Amino acid sequence: MYDKEIVLNLLKNMIVATEKILYRNKDIKSIDDYLIDDNSLMLLDSLCMQSLQSVLKQIIKDIS
């Protein structure tokens, strides 16, 4: 079971990552906007990588 400090840290990291994702994707109005060109597709890729990175960082921190 997680202790309160770990959960609060996870939530803080999730908020920071979500704010970054919202800012970087503010001009996206439809899922099709990601398929317009290579730059838009790279934005989608970075969105996915940002999400994975946040989770993996916390897992590594927790098991260390």
QUIGIJO-V322693 format. One record per residue. N is the residue number from 0. RES is the residue in one small letter. SS is DSSP state (H for helix, E for strand, L for the rest). D_FIRST is the distance of its C-alpha to the first C-alpha in whole Angstrom. Layout:
BEGIN
n: {N & N}
res: {RES & RES}
ss: {SS & SS}
d_first: {D_FIRST & D_FIRST}
END
This chain:
BEGIN
n: {0 & 1 & 2 & 3 & 4 & 5 & 6 & 7 & 8 & 9 & 10 & 11 & 12 & 13 & 14 & 15 & 16 & 17 & 18 & 19 & 20 & 21 & 22 & 23 & 24 & 25 & 26 & 27 & 28 & 29 & 30 & 31 & 32 & 33 & 34 & 35 & 36 & 37 & 38 & 39 & 40 & 41 & 42 & 43 & 44 & 45 & 46 & 47 & 48 & 49 & 50 & 51 & 52 & 53 & 54 & 55 & 56 & 57 & 58 & 59 & 60 & 61 & 62 & 63}
res: {m & y & d & k & e & i & v & l & n & l & l & k & n & m & i & v & a & t & e & k & i & l & y & r & n & k & d & i & k & s & i & d & d & y & l & i & d & d & n & s & l & m & l & l & d & s & l & c & m & q & s & l & q & s & v & l & k & q & i & i & k & d & i & s}
ss: {L & L & L & H & H & H & H & H & H & H & H & H & H & H & H & H & H & H & H & H & H & H & H & H & L & L & L & L & L & L & H & H & H & H & H & L & L & H & H & H & H & H & H & H & H & H & H & H & H & H & H & H & H & H & H & H & H & H & H & H & H & H & H & L}
d_first: {0 & 4 & 7 & 10 & 12 & 10 & 10 & 14 & 15 & 14 & 16 & 18 & 19 & 19 & 22 & 24 & 24 & 25 & 28 & 29 & 29 & 31 & 33 & 34 & 35 & 36 & 40 & 38 & 39 & 39 & 37 & 41 & 41 & 39 & 41 & 44 & 44 & 43 & 42 & 40 & 38 & 37 & 35 & 34 & 33 & 31 & 29 & 27 & 27 & 26 & 23 & 22 & 23 & 20 & 17 & 18 & 19 & 15 & 14 & 16 & 16 & 12 & 13 & 16}
END
